[in-house]
Amino acid sequence: MNGVRAIKLLGLILGVVLLNIIVLSPGLLGVEIGGTSVFEIALGVTLLFVSLLVVLYGSYILLFKPSSIPAVKTLKSYEDYIAALTQYKNVKVLKKDIALALDQISRMEKKRSTLLDVLGQRFESTELSFKKFNAVSYEVAKLFYLNIRGILNKLSVFDASEFTLFSSQHRPSQFSDKLVQKKTALYNEYLAYVTGYLGANEEILLKLDKLLLEISLLDSTDYTDVEEMPCMKEIDELIKQTKFYKQ
């Protein structure tokens, strides 16, 4: 259970306890379980029973019910992408790929943070060079998460349980070998797309590493225009190619 859910559960329990104290305390509302009025006794017992149901149901929702994952097209922050990928991390055939995708997101965010720190040490935020590097960082991150979105789109229509059924040695005997081969080929195609996106993102991370190295060497290398830096050219070409294929 994450911290937010823990706080919500604690708030629910405290709210129910406070309500019971207010209603059942002598001298406040006049309701007493051990009183002489049958109506008061019934009301007090009912309140306790309903309170128990509220706590039990709230605990189930907060402890066991999975968090709703927004649609892929609505994902914005990197936390959203992590949450969306995490729902697939226990699928046997996807475990390694999902673990790598989550690791890539972590590395991407660290590299972006490092890049901003390095730029802040070498340039003023108002300088043109700072703005150019920062703009490239933004475009690269957008491309990176576009690939993550591609993975999630493929997984949203990927029935892992069916793949496991067809790829296991104990598949139903009524399926012909030809059908099994076609099904297996289809699911392998899904996995190939996922692998392709992961490979593209690994290349992006490598280019960011190269960019950080080139920025660190700026003192010993004279570039009249940062856009002429080798890695900046590579990244710019990568971005242009992606835009071309998306048209």
C-alpha positions as CSV (number, residue, x, y, z in Angstrom):
1,M,0.0,0.0,0.0
2,N,1.4,3.4,-1.0
3,G,1.6,6.4,1.3
4,V,-1.5,8.1,-0.2
5,R,-3.7,5.1,0.4
6,A,-2.4,4.7,4.0
7,I,-3.2,8.3,4.7
8,K,-6.7,7.9,3.2
9,L,-7.3,4.7,5.3
10,L,-6.1,6.4,8.5
11,G,-8.4,9.4,7.7
12,L,-11.4,7.1,7.2
13,I,-10.8,5.3,10.5
14,L,-10.4,8.5,12.4
15,G,-13.5,10.0,10.8
16,V,-15.6,7.0,11.8
17,V,-14.2,7.0,15.3
18,L,-14.9,10.7,15.7
19,L,-18.4,10.3,14.4
20,N,-19.1,7.5,16.9
21,I,-17.7,9.6,19.8
22,I,-19.9,12.6,18.9
23,V,-23.1,10.5,18.5
24,L,-22.6,8.1,21.4
25,S,-21.1,10.4,24.0
26,P,-23.5,11.1,26.9
27,G,-24.6,14.7,27.0
28,L,-23.9,15.4,23.3
29,L,-26.7,14.0,21.2
30,G,-28.3,11.9,23.9
31,V,-27.8,8.5,22.1
32,E,-26.7,5.7,24.4
33,I,-26.5,2.0,23.6
34,G,-27.1,1.1,27.2
35,G,-29.9,3.6,27.6
36,T,-33.6,3.0,28.5
37,S,-35.0,4.1,25.1
38,V,-35.4,1.3,22.6
39,F,-35.0,3.8,19.8
40,E,-31.7,5.1,21.2
41,I,-30.4,1.6,21.6
42,A,-31.4,0.6,18.1
43,L,-29.9,3.8,16.7
44,G,-26.6,3.3,18.6
45,V,-26.3,-0.4,17.5
46,T,-27.1,0.5,13.9
47,L,-24.4,3.3,13.9
48,L,-21.8,0.8,15.2
49,F,-22.8,-1.8,12.6
50,V,-22.7,0.7,9.7
51,S,-19.4,2.1,11.0
52,L,-17.9,-1.4,10.9
53,L,-19.2,-1.9,7.3
54,V,-17.8,1.5,6.2
55,V,-14.3,0.7,7.7
56,L,-14.3,-2.8,6.2
57,Y,-15.4,-1.7,2.7
58,G,-13.0,1.3,2.8
59,S,-10.2,-1.0,3.8
60,Y,-10.9,-3.3,0.9
61,I,-11.0,-0.5,-1.6
62,L,-7.8,1.1,-0.3
63,L,-5.8,-2.1,0.4
64,F,-6.8,-4.6,-2.2
65,K,-8.6,-2.9,-5.1
66,P,-6.1,-2.0,-7.9
67,S,-5.7,1.7,-8.6
68,S,-7.4,2.8,-11.8
69,I,-4.9,3.4,-14.6
70,P,-5.7,6.3,-16.9
71,A,-6.0,5.7,-20.6
72,V,-2.7,5.7,-22.5
73,K,-3.5,8.9,-24.4
74,T,-4.1,10.8,-21.1
75,L,-0.7,9.9,-19.5
76,K,1.3,13.0,-18.8
77,S,3.9,12.7,-16.0
78,Y,6.5,10.0,-15.7
79,E,4.7,8.7,-12.6
80,D,1.7,8.0,-14.8
81,Y,3.8,6.0,-17.2
82,I,5.4,4.0,-14.3
83,A,1.9,3.2,-12.9
84,A,0.7,2.1,-16.4
85,L,3.7,-0.2,-16.9
86,T,3.6,-1.6,-13.4
87,Q,0.2,-3.3,-14.1
88,Y,2.1,-5.7,-16.5
89,K,5.1,-6.4,-14.3
90,N,3.8,-9.7,-13.0
91,V,3.0,-11.1,-16.5
92,K,5.5,-13.9,-16.9
93,V,6.3,-13.3,-20.6
94,L,6.7,-9.6,-20.1
95,K,8.6,-9.4,-16.8
96,K,12.0,-8.7,-18.3
97,D,10.7,-6.1,-20.8
98,I,8.7,-4.3,-18.2
99,A,11.6,-4.3,-15.7
100,L,13.8,-2.8,-18.5
101,A,11.2,-0.2,-19.4
102,L,10.8,0.9,-15.8
103,D,14.6,1.1,-15.4
104,Q,14.8,3.2,-18.6
105,I,12.3,5.7,-17.2
106,S,14.4,6.0,-14.0
107,R,17.5,6.5,-16.0
108,M,15.9,9.1,-18.3
109,E,14.7,11.2,-15.4
110,K,18.1,11.1,-13.8
111,K,19.9,12.1,-17.0
112,R,17.5,15.0,-17.6
113,S,18.1,16.2,-14.0
114,T,21.9,15.9,-14.5
115,L,21.7,17.7,-17.8
116,L,19.8,20.6,-16.2
117,D,22.4,20.7,-13.4
118,V,25.3,20.8,-15.8
119,L,23.7,23.4,-18.0
120,G,23.0,25.5,-14.9
121,Q,26.6,25.4,-14.0
122,R,27.9,26.4,-17.4
123,F,25.3,28.8,-18.7
124,E,22.8,31.4,-17.5
125,S,19.2,30.3,-18.0
126,T,18.7,33.3,-20.3
127,E,21.6,32.4,-22.6
128,L,20.7,31.0,-26.1
129,S,23.0,28.0,-25.6
130,F,21.1,27.0,-22.4
131,K,17.7,27.4,-24.2
132,K,18.9,25.3,-27.2
133,F,20.2,22.4,-25.0
134,N,17.1,22.6,-22.9
135,A,14.8,22.5,-25.9
136,V,16.7,19.4,-27.2
137,S,16.3,17.7,-23.8
138,Y,12.6,18.3,-24.0
139,E,12.2,17.0,-27.5
140,V,14.3,13.9,-26.7
141,A,12.2,13.2,-23.6
142,K,9.0,13.6,-25.7
143,L,10.4,11.0,-28.2
144,F,11.4,8.7,-25.3
145,Y,7.9,8.7,-23.8
146,L,6.3,8.4,-27.2
147,N,8.1,5.0,-27.4
148,I,6.8,4.1,-23.9
149,R,3.3,5.0,-25.1
150,G,3.8,2.7,-28.1
151,I,4.7,-0.1,-25.7
152,L,1.6,0.5,-23.7
153,N,-0.6,0.7,-26.8
154,K,0.6,-2.7,-27.9
155,L,0.2,-4.2,-24.4
156,S,-3.3,-2.9,-24.1
157,V,-4.5,-5.3,-26.8
158,F,-2.0,-8.1,-25.8
159,D,-3.7,-11.0,-24.1
160,A,-0.8,-12.5,-22.2
161,S,-2.8,-15.3,-20.7
162,E,-3.8,-16.5,-24.2
163,F,-0.2,-16.4,-25.3
164,T,0.8,-18.5,-22.3
165,L,-1.9,-21.0,-23.2
166,F,-0.7,-21.4,-26.8
167,S,3.0,-21.4,-26.0
168,S,2.8,-23.9,-23.2
169,Q,3.6,-27.6,-23.7
170,H,0.1,-28.4,-22.3
171,R,-1.9,-26.5,-24.9
172,P,-5.4,-27.8,-25.7
173,S,-5.1,-30.8,-28.0
174,Q,-8.0,-29.7,-30.2
175,F,-5.9,-26.9,-31.7
176,S,-4.1,-27.8,-34.9
177,D,-0.3,-27.2,-35.2
178,K,-1.0,-24.7,-37.9
179,L,-3.3,-22.6,-35.7
180,V,-0.8,-22.7,-32.9
181,Q,2.0,-21.6,-35.2
182,K,-0.1,-18.6,-36.4
183,K,-1.1,-17.6,-32.9
184,T,2.5,-17.9,-31.7
185,A,3.8,-15.8,-34.6
186,L,1.2,-13.1,-33.9
187,Y,2.2,-12.9,-30.2
188,N,5.9,-12.9,-31.1
189,E,5.2,-10.0,-33.3
190,Y,3.7,-8.1,-30.4
191,L,6.8,-8.9,-28.3
192,A,9.0,-7.8,-31.2
193,Y,7.3,-4.4,-31.2
194,V,8.0,-4.0,-27.5
195,T,11.6,-5.0,-27.9
196,G,11.9,-2.5,-30.8
197,Y,10.6,0.4,-28.7
198,L,13.0,-0.6,-25.8
199,G,15.9,-0.7,-28.2
200,A,15.0,2.8,-29.5
201,N,14.8,4.2,-26.0
202,E,18.2,2.6,-25.1
203,E,19.7,4.5,-28.1
204,I,18.1,7.7,-26.9
205,L,19.7,7.2,-23.5
206,L,23.0,6.6,-25.1
207,K,22.8,9.8,-27.1
208,L,22.0,11.7,-23.9
209,D,25.1,10.3,-22.3
210,K,27.1,11.4,-25.3
211,L,25.6,14.9,-25.1
212,L,26.5,15.2,-21.4
213,L,30.1,14.2,-22.3
214,E,30.3,16.8,-25.1
215,I,28.9,19.5,-22.8
216,S,31.5,18.6,-20.2
217,L,34.2,19.1,-22.9
218,L,33.0,22.5,-24.1
219,D,35.8,24.2,-22.2
220,S,38.4,22.4,-24.4
221,T,36.4,22.4,-27.6
222,D,35.6,25.6,-29.5
223,Y,32.0,25.4,-31.0
224,T,30.7,28.7,-32.4
225,D,27.3,27.1,-32.5
226,V,26.1,24.4,-30.2
227,E,24.0,23.0,-33.0
228,E,27.2,22.0,-34.8
229,M,28.2,19.7,-31.9
230,P,28.3,16.0,-33.2
231,C,25.8,14.6,-30.7
232,M,23.4,17.6,-31.2
233,K,23.4,16.8,-34.9
234,E,22.7,13.1,-34.2
235,I,19.8,13.9,-31.8
236,D,18.4,16.5,-34.2
237,E,18.5,13.9,-37.0
238,L,16.8,11.4,-34.8
239,I,14.0,13.8,-33.9
240,K,13.5,14.8,-37.6
241,Q,13.3,11.1,-38.6
242,T,10.7,10.4,-36.0
243,K,8.6,13.4,-37.1
244,F,8.9,12.2,-40.7
245,Y,7.6,8.7,-39.9
246,K,4.7,10.1,-37.8
247,Q,3.4,12.2,-40.7
